[in-house]
Amino acid sequence: MRTAYQYKLRPNKEQIATIQLWLELLRRQYNYRLGERFSWWSENRCPVNACP
């Protein structure tokens, strides 16, 4: 038995371009923050399970 609904998107060309732009921006933001976290860790070398 399914307990959740599933939706299928059918965006037009303008919406596809907007979605792709947002995904690219989010990817860059994620990679930038991940790089900051690795550089902070390499400078401090202390075990951390969450952001300070």
PyMOL Python script that loads the backbone (N, CA, C, O; Angstrom):
from pymol import cmd

cmd.read_pdbstr("""\
ATOM      1  N   MET A   1       0.834  -1.185   0.000  1.00  0.00           N
ATOM      2  CA  MET A   1       0.000   0.000   0.000  1.00  0.00           C
ATOM      3  C   MET A   1       0.878   1.247   0.000  1.00  0.00           C
ATOM      4  O   MET A   1       1.782   1.370   0.827  1.00  0.00           O
ATOM      5  N   ARG A   2       0.621   2.162  -0.913  1.00  0.00           N
ATOM      6  CA  ARG A   2       1.379   3.411  -0.965  1.00  0.00           C
ATOM      7  C   ARG A   2       0.861   4.379   0.080  1.00  0.00           C
ATOM      8  O   ARG A   2      -0.345   4.543   0.266  1.00  0.00           O
ATOM      9  N   THR A   3       1.793   5.006   0.748  1.00  0.00           N
ATOM     10  CA  THR A   3       1.402   5.966   1.781  1.00  0.00           C
ATOM     11  C   THR A   3       1.709   7.399   1.368  1.00  0.00           C
ATOM     12  O   THR A   3       1.462   8.322   2.144  1.00  0.00           O
ATOM     13  N   ALA A   4       2.238   7.610   0.171  1.00  0.00           N
ATOM     14  CA  ALA A   4       2.570   8.957  -0.280  1.00  0.00           C
ATOM     15  C   ALA A   4       2.170   9.123  -1.740  1.00  0.00           C
ATOM     16  O   ALA A   4       2.128   8.161  -2.507  1.00  0.00           O
ATOM     17  N   TYR A   5       1.883  10.342  -2.096  1.00  0.00           N
ATOM     18  CA  TYR A   5       1.543  10.646  -3.473  1.00  0.00           C
ATOM     19  C   TYR A   5       2.807  10.882  -4.280  1.00  0.00           C
ATOM     20  O   TYR A   5       3.825  11.313  -3.739  1.00  0.00           O
ATOM     21  N   GLN A   6       2.741  10.604  -5.560  1.00  0.00           N
ATOM     22  CA  GLN A   6       3.840  10.895  -6.474  1.00  0.00           C
ATOM     23  C   GLN A   6       3.310  11.817  -7.559  1.00  0.00           C
ATOM     24  O   GLN A   6       2.222  11.610  -8.098  1.00  0.00           O
ATOM     25  N   TYR A   7       4.096  12.833  -7.866  1.00  0.00           N
ATOM     26  CA  TYR A   7       3.709  13.793  -8.886  1.00  0.00           C
ATOM     27  C   TYR A   7       4.733  13.778 -10.003  1.00  0.00           C
ATOM     28  O   TYR A   7       5.927  13.605  -9.759  1.00  0.00           O
ATOM     29  N   LYS A   8       4.275  13.957 -11.209  1.00  0.00           N
ATOM     30  CA  LYS A   8       5.172  14.018 -12.357  1.00  0.00           C
ATOM     31  C   LYS A   8       5.095  15.431 -12.927  1.00  0.00           C
ATOM     32  O   LYS A   8       4.019  15.923 -13.269  1.00  0.00           O
ATOM     33  N   LEU A   9       6.261  16.072 -13.022  1.00  0.00           N
ATOM     34  CA  LEU A   9       6.304  17.426 -13.549  1.00  0.00           C
ATOM     35  C   LEU A   9       6.375  17.395 -15.067  1.00  0.00           C
ATOM     36  O   LEU A   9       7.033  16.538 -15.658  1.00  0.00           O
ATOM     37  N   ARG A  10       5.694  18.333 -15.675  1.00  0.00           N
ATOM     38  CA  ARG A  10       5.770  18.515 -17.119  1.00  0.00           C
ATOM     39  C   ARG A  10       6.019  19.999 -17.395  1.00  0.00           C
ATOM     40  O   ARG A  10       5.132  20.711 -17.865  1.00  0.00           O
ATOM     41  N   PRO A  11       7.241  20.457 -17.094  1.00  0.00           N
ATOM     42  CA  PRO A  11       7.517  21.890 -17.256  1.00  0.00           C
ATOM     43  C   PRO A  11       7.701  22.276 -18.725  1.00  0.00           C
ATOM     44  O   PRO A  11       8.095  21.465 -19.563  1.00  0.00           O
ATOM     45  N   ASN A  12       7.397  23.557 -19.002  1.00  0.00           N
ATOM     46  CA  ASN A  12       7.666  24.057 -20.353  1.00  0.00           C
ATOM     47  C   ASN A  12       9.134  24.472 -20.440  1.00  0.00           C
ATOM     48  O   ASN A  12       9.877  24.336 -19.468  1.00  0.00           O
ATOM     49  N   LYS A  13       9.552  24.978 -21.599  1.00  0.00           N
ATOM     50  CA  LYS A  13      10.972  25.276 -21.810  1.00  0.00           C
ATOM     51  C   LYS A  13      11.483  26.356 -20.861  1.00  0.00           C
ATOM     52  O   LYS A  13      12.614  26.277 -20.381  1.00  0.00           O
ATOM     53  N   GLU A  14      10.667  27.349 -20.594  1.00  0.00           N
ATOM     54  CA  GLU A  14      11.077  28.423 -19.680  1.00  0.00           C
ATOM     55  C   GLU A  14      11.266  27.881 -18.262  1.00  0.00           C
ATOM     56  O   GLU A  14      12.231  28.233 -17.584  1.00  0.00           O
ATOM     57  N   GLN A  15      10.364  27.045 -17.827  1.00  0.00           N
ATOM     58  CA  GLN A  15      10.469  26.452 -16.497  1.00  0.00           C
ATOM     59  C   GLN A  15      11.660  25.510 -16.403  1.00  0.00           C
ATOM     60  O   GLN A  15      12.317  25.453 -15.364  1.00  0.00           O
ATOM     61  N   ILE A  16      11.949  24.774 -17.465  1.00  0.00           N
ATOM     62  CA  ILE A  16      13.118  23.889 -17.482  1.00  0.00           C
ATOM     63  C   ILE A  16      14.386  24.704 -17.308  1.00  0.00           C
ATOM     64  O   ILE A  16      15.278  24.322 -16.550  1.00  0.00           O
ATOM     65  N   ALA A  17      14.469  25.838 -18.016  1.00  0.00           N
ATOM     66  CA  ALA A  17      15.648  26.702 -17.901  1.00  0.00           C
ATOM     67  C   ALA A  17      15.792  27.234 -16.482  1.00  0.00           C
ATOM     68  O   ALA A  17      16.901  27.286 -15.949  1.00  0.00           O
ATOM     69  N   THR A  18      14.684  27.629 -15.867  1.00  0.00           N
ATOM     70  CA  THR A  18      14.721  28.141 -14.493  1.00  0.00           C
ATOM     71  C   THR A  18      15.151  27.056 -13.516  1.00  0.00           C
ATOM     72  O   THR A  18      15.965  27.307 -12.627  1.00  0.00           O
ATOM     73  N   ILE A  19      14.616  25.865 -13.674  1.00  0.00           N
ATOM     74  CA  ILE A  19      14.977  24.751 -12.794  1.00  0.00           C
ATOM     75  C   ILE A  19      16.452  24.411 -12.941  1.00  0.00           C
ATOM     76  O   ILE A  19      17.138  24.177 -11.946  1.00  0.00           O
ATOM     77  N   GLN A  20      16.945  24.384 -14.179  1.00  0.00           N
ATOM     78  CA  GLN A  20      18.357  24.083 -14.400  1.00  0.00           C
ATOM     79  C   GLN A  20      19.252  25.151 -13.794  1.00  0.00           C
ATOM     80  O   GLN A  20      20.309  24.837 -13.246  1.00  0.00           O
ATOM     81  N   LEU A  21      18.839  26.415 -13.889  1.00  0.00           N
ATOM     82  CA  LEU A  21      19.607  27.505 -13.282  1.00  0.00           C
ATOM     83  C   LEU A  21      19.682  27.329 -11.772  1.00  0.00           C
ATOM     84  O   LEU A  21      20.756  27.448 -11.181  1.00  0.00           O
ATOM     85  N   TRP A  22      18.543  27.046 -11.148  1.00  0.00           N
ATOM     86  CA  TRP A  22      18.516  26.857  -9.696  1.00  0.00           C
ATOM     87  C   TRP A  22      19.362  25.661  -9.276  1.00  0.00           C
ATOM     88  O   TRP A  22      20.085  25.736  -8.282  1.00  0.00           O
ATOM     89  N   LEU A  23      19.281  24.569 -10.012  1.00  0.00           N
ATOM     90  CA  LEU A  23      20.077  23.393  -9.665  1.00  0.00           C
ATOM     91  C   LEU A  23      21.567  23.679  -9.783  1.00  0.00           C
ATOM     92  O   LEU A  23      22.358  23.209  -8.965  1.00  0.00           O
ATOM     93  N   GLU A  24      21.953  24.447 -10.795  1.00  0.00           N
ATOM     94  CA  GLU A  24      23.362  24.812 -10.958  1.00  0.00           C
ATOM     95  C   GLU A  24      23.831  25.697  -9.803  1.00  0.00           C
ATOM     96  O   GLU A  24      24.923  25.501  -9.270  1.00  0.00           O
ATOM     97  N   LEU A  25      23.003  26.671  -9.417  1.00  0.00           N
ATOM     98  CA  LEU A  25      23.357  27.545  -8.295  1.00  0.00           C
ATOM     99  C   LEU A  25      23.471  26.755  -6.990  1.00  0.00           C
ATOM    100  O   LEU A  25      24.384  26.982  -6.195  1.00  0.00           O
ATOM    101  N   LEU A  26      22.547  25.838  -6.781  1.00  0.00           N
ATOM    102  CA  LEU A  26      22.584  25.021  -5.567  1.00  0.00           C
ATOM    103  C   LEU A  26      23.798  24.103  -5.550  1.00  0.00           C
ATOM    104  O   LEU A  26      24.399  23.898  -4.496  1.00  0.00           O
ATOM    105  N   ARG A  27      24.167  23.549  -6.698  1.00  0.00           N
ATOM    106  CA  ARG A  27      25.346  22.690  -6.787  1.00  0.00           C
ATOM    107  C   ARG A  27      26.603  23.473  -6.447  1.00  0.00           C
ATOM    108  O   ARG A  27      27.451  23.001  -5.690  1.00  0.00           O
ATOM    109  N   ARG A  28      26.720  24.671  -7.008  1.00  0.00           N
ATOM    110  CA  ARG A  28      27.896  25.501  -6.723  1.00  0.00           C
ATOM    111  C   ARG A  28      27.963  25.889  -5.250  1.00  0.00           C
ATOM    112  O   ARG A  28      29.035  25.861  -4.647  1.00  0.00           O
ATOM    113  N   GLN A  29      26.815  26.252  -4.671  1.00  0.00           N
ATOM    114  CA  GLN A  29      26.763  26.622  -3.255  1.00  0.00           C
ATOM    115  C   GLN A  29      27.187  25.444  -2.377  1.00  0.00           C
ATOM    116  O   GLN A  29      27.976  25.613  -1.448  1.00  0.00           O
ATOM    117  N   TYR A  30      26.665  24.255  -2.671  1.00  0.00           N
ATOM    118  CA  TYR A  30      26.995  23.063  -1.893  1.00  0.00           C
ATOM    119  C   TYR A  30      28.488  22.765  -1.964  1.00  0.00           C
ATOM    120  O   TYR A  30      29.125  22.512  -0.941  1.00  0.00           O
ATOM    121  N   ASN A  31      29.045  22.796  -3.172  1.00  0.00           N
ATOM    122  CA  ASN A  31      30.463  22.496  -3.335  1.00  0.00           C
ATOM    123  C   ASN A  31      31.339  23.540  -2.655  1.00  0.00           C
ATOM    124  O   ASN A  31      32.373  23.195  -2.083  1.00  0.00           O
ATOM    125  N   TYR A  32      30.944  24.809  -2.708  1.00  0.00           N
ATOM    126  CA  TYR A  32      31.702  25.867  -2.050  1.00  0.00           C
ATOM    127  C   TYR A  32      31.720  25.646  -0.536  1.00  0.00           C
ATOM    128  O   TYR A  32      32.775  25.716   0.095  1.00  0.00           O
ATOM    129  N   ARG A  33      30.548  25.380   0.040  1.00  0.00           N
ATOM    130  CA  ARG A  33      30.460  25.156   1.492  1.00  0.00           C
ATOM    131  C   ARG A  33      31.208  23.891   1.904  1.00  0.00           C
ATOM    132  O   ARG A  33      31.835  23.858   2.963  1.00  0.00           O
ATOM    133  N   LEU A  34      31.146  22.865   1.084  1.00  0.00           N
ATOM    134  CA  LEU A  34      31.872  21.637   1.381  1.00  0.00           C
ATOM    135  C   LEU A  34      33.372  21.900   1.366  1.00  0.00           C
ATOM    136  O   LEU A  34      34.101  21.399   2.222  1.00  0.00           O
ATOM    137  N   GLY A  35      33.832  22.680   0.402  1.00  0.00           N
ATOM    138  CA  GLY A  35      35.242  23.049   0.344  1.00  0.00           C
ATOM    139  C   GLY A  35      35.665  23.854   1.555  1.00  0.00           C
ATOM    140  O   GLY A  35      36.759  23.652   2.081  1.00  0.00           O
ATOM    141  N   GLU A  36      34.807  24.771   2.011  1.00  0.00           N
ATOM    142  CA  GLU A  36      35.104  25.544   3.221  1.00  0.00           C
ATOM    143  C   GLU A  36      35.232  24.628   4.431  1.00  0.00           C
ATOM    144  O   GLU A  36      36.117  24.808   5.267  1.00  0.00           O
ATOM    145  N   ARG A  37      34.350  23.654   4.515  1.00  0.00           N
ATOM    146  CA  ARG A  37      34.384  22.741   5.659  1.00  0.00           C
ATOM    147  C   ARG A  37      35.663  21.907   5.663  1.00  0.00           C
ATOM    148  O   ARG A  37      36.274  21.711   6.714  1.00  0.00           O
ATOM    149  N   PHE A  38      36.068  21.417   4.491  1.00  0.00           N
ATOM    150  CA  PHE A  38      37.306  20.640   4.410  1.00  0.00           C
ATOM    151  C   PHE A  38      38.525  21.492   4.731  1.00  0.00           C
ATOM    152  O   PHE A  38      39.442  21.032   5.412  1.00  0.00           O
ATOM    153  N   SER A  39      38.545  22.734   4.247  1.00  0.00           N
ATOM    154  CA  SER A  39      39.699  23.590   4.538  1.00  0.00           C
ATOM    155  C   SER A  39      39.742  23.942   6.020  1.00  0.00           C
ATOM    156  O   SER A  39      40.824  24.005   6.605  1.00  0.00           O
ATOM    157  N   TRP A  40      38.575  24.175   6.642  1.00  0.00           N
ATOM    158  CA  TRP A  40      38.541  24.451   8.079  1.00  0.00           C
ATOM    159  C   TRP A  40      39.075  23.249   8.846  1.00  0.00           C
ATOM    160  O   TRP A  40      39.854  23.400   9.788  1.00  0.00           O
ATOM    161  N   TRP A  41      38.651  22.049   8.438  1.00  0.00           N
ATOM    162  CA  TRP A  41      39.093  20.841   9.130  1.00  0.00           C
ATOM    163  C   TRP A  41      40.595  20.645   8.975  1.00  0.00           C
ATOM    164  O   TRP A  41      41.269  20.267   9.932  1.00  0.00           O
ATOM    165  N   SER A  42      41.124  20.896   7.787  1.00  0.00           N
ATOM    166  CA  SER A  42      42.561  20.698   7.585  1.00  0.00           C
ATOM    167  C   SER A  42      43.377  21.715   8.377  1.00  0.00           C
ATOM    168  O   SER A  42      44.508  21.424   8.766  1.00  0.00           O
ATOM    169  N   GLU A  43      42.825  22.902   8.621  1.00  0.00           N
ATOM    170  CA  GLU A  43      43.521  23.903   9.425  1.00  0.00           C
ATOM    171  C   GLU A  43      43.451  23.584  10.910  1.00  0.00           C
ATOM    172  O   GLU A  43      44.419  23.826  11.631  1.00  0.00           O
ATOM    173  N   ASN A  44      42.346  23.054  11.381  1.00  0.00           N
ATOM    174  CA  ASN A  44      42.138  22.855  12.822  1.00  0.00           C
ATOM    175  C   ASN A  44      42.399  21.432  13.292  1.00  0.00           C
ATOM    176  O   ASN A  44      42.818  21.227  14.432  1.00  0.00           O
ATOM    177  N   ARG A  45      42.161  20.455  12.442  1.00  0.00           N
ATOM    178  CA  ARG A  45      42.414  19.036  12.752  1.00  0.00           C
ATOM    179  C   ARG A  45      41.819  18.597  14.091  1.00  0.00           C
ATOM    180  O   ARG A  45      42.509  18.016  14.928  1.00  0.00           O
ATOM    181  N   CYS A  46      40.550  18.878  14.277  1.00  0.00           N
ATOM    182  CA  CYS A  46      39.875  18.374  15.471  1.00  0.00           C
ATOM    183  C   CYS A  46      38.608  17.644  15.024  1.00  0.00           C
ATOM    184  O   CYS A  46      37.984  18.042  14.040  1.00  0.00           O
ATOM    185  N   PRO A  47      38.225  16.593  15.727  1.00  0.00           N
ATOM    186  CA  PRO A  47      37.040  15.839  15.326  1.00  0.00           C
ATOM    187  C   PRO A  47      35.761  16.647  15.555  1.00  0.00           C
ATOM    188  O   PRO A  47      35.538  17.191  16.637  1.00  0.00           O
ATOM    189  N   VAL A  48      34.942  16.714  14.531  1.00  0.00           N
ATOM    190  CA  VAL A  48      33.698  17.470  14.610  1.00  0.00           C
ATOM    191  C   VAL A  48      32.598  16.648  13.959  1.00  0.00           C
ATOM    192  O   VAL A  48      32.775  16.121  12.861  1.00  0.00           O
ATOM    193  N   ASN A  49      31.461  16.540  14.638  1.00  0.00           N
ATOM    194  CA  ASN A  49      30.312  15.850  14.066  1.00  0.00           C
ATOM    195  C   ASN A  49      29.296  16.822  13.495  1.00  0.00           C
ATOM    196  O   ASN A  49      28.429  16.429  12.714  1.00  0.00           O
ATOM    197  N   ALA A  50      29.395  18.095  13.883  1.00  0.00           N
ATOM    198  CA  ALA A  50      28.468  19.104  13.388  1.00  0.00           C
ATOM    199  C   ALA A  50      29.218  20.419  13.247  1.00  0.00           C
ATOM    200  O   ALA A  50      30.332  20.575  13.746  1.00  0.00           O
ATOM    201  N   CYS A  51      28.600  21.337  12.574  1.00  0.00           N
ATOM    202  CA  CYS A  51      29.242  22.643  12.393  1.00  0.00           C
ATOM    203  C   CYS A  51      29.371  23.355  13.743  1.00  0.00           C
ATOM    204  O   CYS A  51      28.488  23.237  14.593  1.00  0.00           O
ATOM    205  N   PRO A  52      30.458  24.085  13.940  1.00  0.00           N
ATOM    206  CA  PRO A  52      30.652  24.773  15.227  1.00  0.00           C
ATOM    207  C   PRO A  52      29.714  25.934  15.418  1.00  0.00           C
ATOM    208  O   PRO A  52      29.763  26.603  16.451  1.00  0.00           O
TER     209      PRO A  52
END
""", "prot")
cmd.dss("prot")
cmd.show_as("cartoon", "prot")
cmd.util.cbc("prot")
cmd.orient("prot")
